Amino acid sequence: MEDGNGSKMSREKFDLANRGMSDEVLNCVMPYIHDPKDRDAVSLVCRRWYDLDALTRKHITIALCYTTSPDRLRRRFPHLESLKLKGKPRAAMFNLIMEDWGGYVTPWVKEIADYFDCLKVLHFRRMIVKDSDLELLAKARGRVLLVLKLDKCSGFSTDGLLHVGRSCRNLRTLFLEESQIEDKDGEWLHELALNNTVLETLNFYMTELAKVRFEDLELIARNCQSLISMKISDYEVLDLVGFFRAASALEEFAGGSFSEEPDKYSAVTFPRRLCRLGLNYMGKNEMPIVFPFASLLKKLDLLYCLLNTEDHCLLIQKCPNLEVLEARDVIGDRGLEVLAQSCKKLRRLRIERGDDDQEMEDEEGVVSQRGLMALARGCLEIEYVAVYVSDITNASLECIGTHSKNLCDFRLVLLEREERITDLPLDNGVRALLRGCQKLRRFALYLRSGGLTDVGLRYIGQYSPNVRWMLLGYVGESDAGLLAFSRGCPSLQKLEMRGCCFSERALAVAVMQLTSLRYLWVQGYRTSETGRDLLVMARPFWNIELIPSRGVIIDSPDGESVVMEHPAHILAYYSLAGPRTDFPSTVIPLDPASYLTL
C-alpha cells in the first residue's frame, strides 16, 4: 500500500492505521469511494471493512450473468441501488452466437422483486427478457425504479412495455436501443405519456417499434419538462414539428426519416439547446436544416445518413465544437482531414464499415493511413478510436503512438477490400502505438493473414501493461507467438480472439500464464476431436464451454441463400456459481471429471 507521497507503507503502520480508524470515520469515508477496483481493494483489508463495503456498496456491474448467482449477489450486497448485468458474449452483436445460447433475466428479476428493496437503476445488456419478467418487475419495483435499460435485449414485446408504462411512474430513463421487440401496438408509449411527468431520457432507437403515435411523443414533451434526450425509430421528421416545439429542454435527438420533398423540411425547427444529433436517411438536400445550429453540436451520428465524402466534409466544417463523431467509412481520408482541421475538441471517433454496394459510396470513401495520421496530428484530445480501414501502415500506427497521449480505447479492423496492403506486417507500428499510448485500457486489432507475426504478438504482450480488454483477429503465426504474448499483459481480464492458428493446448497454457484473466472467448482455432488439451486450463471455479462448428444460412449479395460455416467456439470464465444449468443443445460444457474414464 502507498501513502500520499507514493512511498510504500509498512505493514505495521498500515495495521496501526486500521486499528486507529473508528467506525464513525469509516462510515464517513466509505460513501466517497466509488471506483469498483478501489472498493474491491478496501473489502480485502479486513472483515470489518468487508462487511462495511457490503452494506454501503451502491452499484455493481456483472460482466457475465453466469459468473455469480442472484442469491449470492443478494447476500453479498443487500442494499444495492444500481445493477448492470450482461448476458450473451459480445460476439452476439455480430450474429456469431445463437439466440438461445442463454442469458435469461428471469432468475434475476425474481430475486430483485423479492429482496432488492433499494434498487433504483437496472441495466440488462444482451439478455433474453420475457413479458412476464417486465410485468413482475413493474409490479414489484415500479414505484421506486428510476432507470430501466434493456440494451440489445430480445424476447419481449410491447405487451411487457405496457406494464412498465403503467406502473413505473417515476422513471427518469427508459432505454431500449437495438433491442429485438415484437411490435404489437403503441399503447405502451401512450401509457408512458399519461403516467409519467419526470422522464428525462427515452430511447427506442434502432428498434422495430413503428406503431407509436406522434401525438404521444408530443404529450411526453409537454408533460415531462425535464426531457433532455429522445432517440426514436424511423419516423417522418415532419410529423415531429409539434414535438420539437414542446421539448424546450431537449439536448439530444436521434432517429427520424426523410420521405418528403426537401423544401418541406424548412418548417422544421429544432430546440435551441440541442447539441447531440443523429438524423437517419438525411441526404445532401436535407442537410441544410442542421446548419443553423451546427456550431453548437457536441455529438453527431452520421451512421445512417445518405451522404457522400464531400457532404461529410461540408457538414463537419460547420461543427467546430464536436466531441463525438460516428460515421461510416464513406467519410474517407479527406473527411478525416477536415475533421482534424476543424474539430480540435474531438474525444471519440467511431468509423463503421459502409455497404460496398451502396450508391452513396464513392471513390474517395475509404479510410487509410492517410486519414489516421491526420487525425492523430490534429485531434490531440482523442480518447476513443474505433475504425475500419482499407489500408494501413506501420508509420500511421507510430504516429498515433506519438500524438494520441490520451487514448484509452483503440480498435482497428483491416477490411478485405484491397488485395494488397501497403505495409505488412504491422509489428513495429503496433509496438510504437502501445509504447506511446500509456493510458490504453482497451485494445482491438483485427487484421488478415500476415498482418502480425509472432514477434508482433509478443510486442502486444510486452507493451500492454494496463490493458484490461483485448480483441485479436488473424494475428500471429504459431503457438510460440501466443505463448510469448501470454507472458505479458499483467492486467488483462478479458480476451477475445478470432481466426487464429493456435492449438487448444497453446490456448490453455496461455490462459494459465495470463494471471489476471477472468474471461476467454475464441472462435476459429485448431480443434481436436476430444478437446482434451483444453483441460490444461481446468481449475476450481473455471467454466469451459464449447460450441462446435455449424452451418449458418445467410443471404448472399445477389439475394440467394447460402450456407456459411461458422468455426467452433471456446468460452471460458470464472464463476462462483459453478457450471450453469440452462445449456442449449448447441453448447457443450467441458467437464474434467468426464475425461477420467476415457
N, C-alpha and C positions, 0 to 999 in steps of 0.2 A: 504494500500500500504506500502511496506517496503523500507527503504533506503539501501545503500550499506552495512551497518553493520547488516542488518537483523532486525533492530528495526522498529516499526510502525511509519509512518509519520502522523502527524496530518492533518486533512482536510484543515486547514488554510494554513499550509506550502505547501501542495500539490497545492492548488489553486494559491498561490503566485508563485510557480514554473511554473505552467501552464501559468499564465498571463505574466511571465517574459520571456518565451521562444518565440523567434521570428519565423516567418515563414521560414526564411532562415535556422535557426538551425534545425527546424523540418524537412525541406526538406533534410537536410544533414543526419539526424539520421534515418529517416523512411526507406530508402533503405537497412539498415543493420538489420532490424527486419524481420526475415524470418519465425519464428515459427508461425503457424496459430493461436495457442492459445494466443500468445503474441499480434499478430495483432488484434485478436478479442477484447482483453482487451484494447488495445490502442484506438480502434474505439468507445469504450463506454465512454471515458473520457469527450468529449465534441463534439459539432457539427463540430468544425473546424478540430479536429483530425479524426472524422468520414469521413469527405469529403476528407481529405488528404489520408487516408487509401484507400478510393475508387479509387482515382486517381493513387495510386502507387502500389496497390496490383498486383503482377505478376502471382501468382499461386493460384488456388482453387481446392480442392477436394470435390466433391459432392458424399456422400456415398450412396445415393439412388436418382435416377433421378426424382422421384416424390416429393421430398421434396421442390423443388422450380420450377420455370418455366424459359425457355430460355430468355424471355424478361425481367424478373425480374433480372436475373443474369447480363444481358447486362446493365441495368440501374444502378445496384449497382457497377459493376466493368467493366467499358467500355474499359480499357486498358490492359486486361488480356493477358499474353503471354503464359500461360500454363494452361490447364484444364484437370482434371481427373474426369470421370463420370462413375458411376456404375449403372447397371440396375437391373437384377434379383437378388433376395436374394441369399446369399451364398449357400443355400441348393440346388440350381440348379446344382451345380457342382457334386452333388451326385444323380442326377436324381429324386429329390423329388419335383421339381417344373415343371409344364407343359411348353413346348416350347413356347406356345402362351400366357404365363402369361402377358407379356408386356416388357417394357424396350426398346422402339424403339428410335433410334437415329435421325430419320427424322426431328422432330421439332427442335432439337438442331443443326443439320447440317445446316438447313435453316437459323437459326439465326446467326450462325458462318459465313456463306457465305455472309450474308448481312451486318453485323455490326462489327465483331471482327477483325479489320484490323491488330492488333498487334499479333494475336495468332500464335505461332510457334510450340507449343507442344500440342498434342491431344492424350488422352488415354481413350478409351472406354473399359469397362470391363463388361462381361456378358450381352451384349446388342444385339439387333437384328438390323443388318446393311443390307441395300439393296445396290445392284449395283448402283442404281441411287444416293444414298447418297454419295458413293465414287466418282462418276462422278462429282457431284456438288462440292464436297469438293476439288477435284483435280483442277477443272476449276477456282474456286474462290480463293483458298488459296495455290495452288500448288507451286507458286513461292517462298513463304515465309515459308512453312511448313518444319520444321526440324525433327520432331519426330511424327510418327503415330503408335499408338499401338492399335491393335484390339485384345484384350486379352479375350480369351474364348468367343468370339462372334459367331454369326451364321447369316444365311440368305443371304449371298452374295456368289459370285463365282469369278473365275479368270477373268471374264469379268470386274468386278469392279476393281480388282487389276491392270488390263491393263491400266486403266486411271491413276492410281497412278504412275505406271512405266513410263508413257509417260510425265506426267505433273509435277510431284513432283521431280524436278531435283536437289534440294538442300537437300533432305532427308539424315539425318545422321543415323536415326533409323527407320526400318520397322519391326514391331513386330506382329506376327500372332499366337503365340503359343496357342495350344489347341483350336483353332477356328474351327468351322464346315464350311468348304469351299467346294463348288462344283467345282471339278477339271475338267475344260473343255479342257485346253491345257496349255502349258508352255510359251506362248507368253509374259505374264506379266513379267516373270523373264528376258526374252530376252530384252524387252524394258527397264527394270531397268538397265540391264548391259550396254546397249548402251548409255543411257542418264545420268547416274549418275557417278560422279567421286569423291564424298565426303562421300560415305556410310561408316559408322563405325560399325553398327550392323544390321544384317539380321537374322530374327528368324521366321522360319515356322516349328518349332519342334512340334511333336505330332499332325500333321495335315494329311489330306489325299492328300496333294499335291505331287503326284508321277510322274507327266509328265514334270518336269523340266529337262533340259539337262545339263550334267556336263560341257559342253563347256561354258555355260552361267555363271556357278559358277566360272570357271577359268577366264572368261572375267571380272567379277566383281572384282576378286582378283587382276588382272593386272591393271585395271583402278582405283580402289579405294585403294590407298596405305595406307590409314588410317583405313582399315578394321581390327577391333580387335576382333569381335565376330560373329560367324556363327553357327547357330543351324538349322539343316535341318531335313527332314523326312527320312524314311528308304531308304537309298541309298547305294549301294555297295561301300565299302571303297576303293577297288582297283581302282575304276573309279575316285577317288578324289586325286590321286597322283599328278597330274598337279596342282590342286587347292592348295594343301598344299605347293607345291614348290613356287607358285606365291604369296601366302598370308604370306609374311615375317613378318608382324606386328601382326599376329593373336595371341590372348591371350586366346580365348575361342572357343571350338568346341564341339558340341553335335549332336547326330543322327547317321546316317550311319547304315550299317548292314554288316554281315559276312556270305557269302554263298559259298565261295570257300574253297579249301584245305588250312589248316592253314599255311603250309610252304610258300605259295604265299605272305603272308602278311609281310614277311621280307622286301619287296620292299617299304613298306610304311614308310615315314619319316615325322614326324610332325614338324611344325615350332618351332624354338628354344625358342620363347617367350611364348609358350603355357603353361598356368598354371591353366586352368579350363576346365575339360574334362568330357564328358559323351558319352560312346560308346554303342549303342543299340546292343543287342544279342551277345555281346562279351562273349565267353566261356573261359574255362581254357586254351585251346590250343592257343587262340589268345591273351591272357593276356600279354605274354612277350613283345608285341610291346609297352606297356606302361612303362615297367621297366626302359628304358634308361633315362627318364625324370620324373619318379615318385617322386623324391625328390623335384622337383620344383612345384609340384601340390599344389594349394591352395583350389581348389574345385573339388570334384569328385562325379559324378552322376552315381550310380550303380543300379538305379531303374529297368532298363530294360536289365540288364546283365543276363547271364545264368551261374552264379557262385554259388557254394555251400559255406558252412560255412568256410571250410578250405581255399578255394580260396580267400574269403574276407580277412581272416587273413593274408595270404601271401602278398596280394596287399597292404593292409593298413600299414603293417610294413615298406613298402618302401616309405611311404608318410609322413615324419615327419613334414612337413610344412602345413599340411592340416588344413584349417579353416572351410570348409563347406563340409559335407558329407550327401548324400542322398542314401538310400538303402532300401531294403525290409527286413522283419524280419528273412529271412534266414541267415542274418549276425550272428544271435544268440548271446547268452550271451558271448561266447568265442570271437566273433568278437568285441563286445563292450569292453571286457577286453583288447584286443590287441590295440584297438583304444585309450583307456585310458592310456596305457603304452607308445604308440608311438607318439601320436598327441596332444601335450600339448598346442598348439595354437588353438585348435578347438573352434569355436564360435557358429556354427549352426549345428544341427543334426536333420535329418528327417528320421524316420523309418516307412515305409508304410507296410500294410498287404500284405503278399505273397499269392499266389494261393495255397490253401490247396492240390489241386490235381496235382500241377506242379511237374515234375520229379526232378527239382533241389532242392526241399525241402528235408531235411534230418532230422534225429532225433535231431540234435543239433540246428536246425534252428528255435528256438523260443527265444523271448526276455522276461525276467522276472526281478524280483527284483535284482537278482544277477548282471545282466548287468548294470542296472541303478545305483546301488551302486558303481560299479567300475568306471562308467562314472563320477559320481559326485565327487569321490575322486581324479580322475586322470586328469580331464579336468576342471580346476578351472576358465577358462575364458569363459565358455559356457554361451551364451546369449539366445539361442533359442533351445528348445527341443520339437519335436512332434513325439510321439512314440506309436505304437500298441504293447501291451504286452499280454502275455498269462497267466501270474501270477503276483501278486503284493502283497506287504506287507506294513504295516504302517512304519516299520523300514526303508524301502527304500525311502519312501517319506520324512521321517525325515532326512535321510542322504542328500538328495538333498537340503533341507532347511538349513542344517548345512554348506555345502560346496559351493553351487552354488549361490554365492552372487551377481553375475552379471546377473542372469537370469531375462529376461524381458518378455519372452513369453514361457509358458509351456502348452503342450497339451498332454493328455494321454487318450488312448482308451483301455479298457479292452475287449479282444476278448472272444468269447463263446466257444473256443476250449476245455478248461478244464472244467470238470464237477465240480470240487472242487477247490476253490481258497484258498490259504494258510491262508490268514489273512483278513477277512472281519468282520465288516465294517471298512472303512478307515478313520473314523472321526479324530482320533488323528494324523495320518500321514498327512492328509490334513492341519490340524491346524499347525503342525510343519513346513510344507513346506511354507505356506503362511506367517507365522511369520518370517521365516528365509529369504525369498526372497523379500526384501523390494522394489526392483526395478520392480517387476512384474506389467505389464500393460495389458497383455492378458493372459487369463486362460481358459482352456478347460478340462473338466473331464467327460468322457463318460464311465459309469460303467455298471452294471447289477443290477437286483433286489437284495436289501440287501447290496449294495456296500457302501451306505452312509445313515445314519439315519437323523432324523430331527435335532439332535444335531450337526452332521457334516455340515448340510446345514446352520445352524446358525453360525458355525465357519467360513464358507466361507464369509458370510456377515460381520462378525465381524472383520476378519483379511484381508480384501481386500480393503484397503483404497484408493489405487491408480489404481486399475484395471478398465479399460475402456471398454473392450470387454470380454464377457464370454459366453461359451457354456457349458451347463449342460445336461447330459443324464442319465436317470434312477437313479436319486438321490432323497433322501428324502422319507418320509413315509406318510405324511399327509399335509393338508393345513397349519397346525400350523408351520411346518418346513419352508415352503415357506415364510410365513409372518415374521418369525423370521429373515430369510435371508434378506428380503427386508428392514428391519430396519437398515441394514448396507449398504455397497457398495456405499459410498457417491459420487464416481467418475464414476460409471457405466453408460455408454451411450448406449451400445448395448448389448442386452441379447437374446440368442438363447437357446431353450430348446426342448428336445425330450424325448418321452417315460416316461413322469412323471404322477403322480397320482393326480394332483391338479385340483380343480374345476375352473370353469370360474370365479366365484366370487373371489376366492383367487387370481387368476392371475390378475384380475382387481385391487383389493386392493393393491397387491404387486407393480403394476405399479405406482399407486399413491404415494406409500411410497418411491420408488426409485427416488429421487429428480432430478437426473441428466439424467435419462433415456430418450433417443430420439428414440429408435427403439426396437421392440419386435417381435420375431418370435418363435412360439410354434407349434410343431407337436406332437400329442398324448397327450390328456388331457381328463378330464371328461366333455364331451359335454352335452349340454341341447338341447331341441327341438327348442327353440326360440333364444338362445344366449342373452337373455335379461340381464343376470347378467353381461355381459361384458360392459354394459352401465355405470357401476360404474366408468370406466376409461374414459368415454366420456368427452371431453372438447374442447375448441376452438383450431383449427389448428391440431387436433389429428385425423388422419385417421385410421379406423379399417376395415380390410378386412378379410373375411372368405373364406376358401377353404374346402368344405365338403369332407368327406371321399370318396374314389373312388377305384375301382379295376384297377390294372395295370398288363398287361401281361408281364411276364419275362421268360427267358429261365432257366430251372432247370439244375442242374449238369449233369443229364442224357440226356439232349438235348430236353426234352419236354417243351412245353409252358404251363405255369401255371399262374393263376390269383392270384396276391398278393394284399391284402388290404392295401392301404395307409391311415393312420388315418387323421383326419381333421387337418387343419392348422389355426392358427391365425397370421395375420401380422398387426402390429400397428406401426405408426410412425408419427412424427411431420412433417407438411408440410405447408409452406407459400402459396402454390399454391391451397390449397383446395383439395377436392376429385378428383381423376383422372377420365378421361372420356373414357379411352381405355380398360375397363374391358372385358376380355373374359367371356363366359357364365359360366365357371367353378369357377369364383371368384365372391363373393357376398359382396358388400360394406355394412357395418353396419351403417345405418342412424338413429341416435337417434330420429329424428322427426317422423319417421315411426312408432315408438312404442307408440307415444302419443295417437293414435287412437285405440290401442289394448285393 
